[in-house]
């Protein structure tokens, strides 16, 4: 008596349907971005604002000077758009740096 292996075609309850696995792809949403803004005040020296923009936002002196003038004239300016973690870090760095140098410079972030 030889034993034959049982194959799928030997099963009596097989209805012959071929199963198809559909791969559902979830759309990856881009994480929300946050605008980092510098606010004008009457006490922080313009040179300090230029230095902050160069140091923490990688701007050239010319770019930083232009943006500092925008802050001065309009009351605030967006200095960059980042992921939440990066924006939060930049705001903290700027605020700590301003505080250490005893300037009231304000830096905030808001969802884009």
C-alpha positions as CSV (number, residue, x, y, z in Angstrom):
1,X,0.0,0.0,0.0
2,X,1.6,3.2,-1.2
3,X,0.7,6.5,0.4
4,X,0.0,9.3,-2.1
5,X,0.5,12.8,-0.8
6,X,-2.8,14.8,-0.6
7,X,-2.8,17.7,-3.1
8,X,-5.1,20.7,-3.3
9,X,-6.9,19.1,-6.3
10,X,-7.7,16.0,-4.2
11,X,-9.8,18.0,-1.7
12,X,-13.5,17.5,-2.2
13,X,-14.6,20.9,-0.9
14,X,-12.4,23.0,-3.2
15,X,-14.6,25.1,-5.4
16,X,-11.9,26.0,-7.9
17,X,-11.9,29.7,-7.1
18,X,-8.5,31.3,-7.2
19,X,-7.9,33.7,-4.3
20,X,-6.4,37.0,-5.3
21,X,-4.7,39.1,-2.6
22,X,-5.3,42.8,-3.2
23,X,-2.6,44.9,-1.8
24,X,-4.1,48.0,-0.4
25,X,-1.7,50.9,-0.3
26,X,-2.3,53.5,2.3
27,X,-1.7,57.0,1.1
28,X,1.1,58.5,3.1
29,X,0.1,61.9,4.1
30,X,2.8,64.6,4.3
31,X,3.3,65.7,7.9
32,X,2.0,69.1,8.6
33,X,4.5,71.9,8.3
34,X,5.1,74.8,10.6
35,X,6.0,78.4,9.9
36,X,8.7,79.9,12.2
37,X,8.3,83.6,12.6
38,X,10.4,86.3,14.2
39,X,8.5,89.2,15.8
40,X,9.5,92.8,15.9
41,X,10.2,94.6,19.2
42,X,11.6,98.0,20.1
43,X,14.6,96.8,22.0
44,X,16.4,94.0,20.2
45,X,19.2,95.5,18.0
46,X,18.9,94.9,14.3
47,X,22.4,93.4,14.2
48,X,21.4,90.8,16.7
49,X,18.4,89.7,14.6
50,X,20.7,89.5,11.5
51,X,23.1,87.3,13.6
52,X,20.2,85.0,14.7
53,X,19.0,84.6,11.1
54,X,22.5,83.7,9.9
55,X,23.3,81.4,12.8
56,X,20.0,79.4,13.2
57,X,18.5,79.6,9.7
58,X,21.6,79.4,7.5
59,X,21.0,82.7,5.7
60,X,23.6,84.8,4.1
61,X,24.3,88.2,5.5
62,X,22.3,89.8,2.7
63,X,19.3,87.4,3.1
64,X,19.3,88.0,6.9
65,X,19.5,91.7,6.5
66,X,16.6,91.8,4.1
67,X,14.5,89.6,6.4
68,X,15.4,91.7,9.4
69,X,14.1,94.8,7.5
70,X,10.9,92.9,6.8
71,X,10.4,92.1,10.5
72,X,11.2,95.7,11.3
73,X,8.7,97.2,8.8
74,X,5.9,94.6,9.0
75,X,6.1,93.5,12.6
76,X,6.9,89.9,11.8
77,X,8.3,87.7,9.1
78,X,8.3,84.0,8.3
79,X,11.9,82.9,8.5
80,X,11.3,79.2,7.5
81,X,8.9,76.3,7.2
82,X,9.8,73.1,8.9
83,X,8.4,69.8,10.3
84,X,7.0,70.2,13.8
85,X,10.2,68.9,15.6
86,X,12.6,71.1,13.6
87,X,10.4,74.2,14.0
88,X,10.1,73.6,17.7
89,X,13.8,73.2,18.0
90,X,14.5,76.4,16.1
91,X,12.1,78.4,18.2
92,X,13.7,77.1,21.4
93,X,17.2,77.8,20.2
94,X,16.3,81.4,19.2
95,X,14.5,82.1,22.4
96,X,17.3,80.7,24.6
97,X,19.9,82.6,22.6
98,X,18.0,85.8,22.9
99,X,17.5,85.3,26.6
100,X,21.2,84.6,27.2
101,X,22.0,87.9,25.4
102,X,19.2,89.7,27.4
103,X,17.2,90.6,24.3
104,X,13.3,90.3,24.3
105,X,13.3,88.9,20.7
106,X,10.3,86.6,20.2
107,X,10.2,83.6,17.9
108,X,7.0,81.6,17.4
109,X,5.6,78.9,15.2
110,X,2.2,78.1,13.7
111,X,0.8,75.4,11.5
112,X,1.0,76.2,7.9
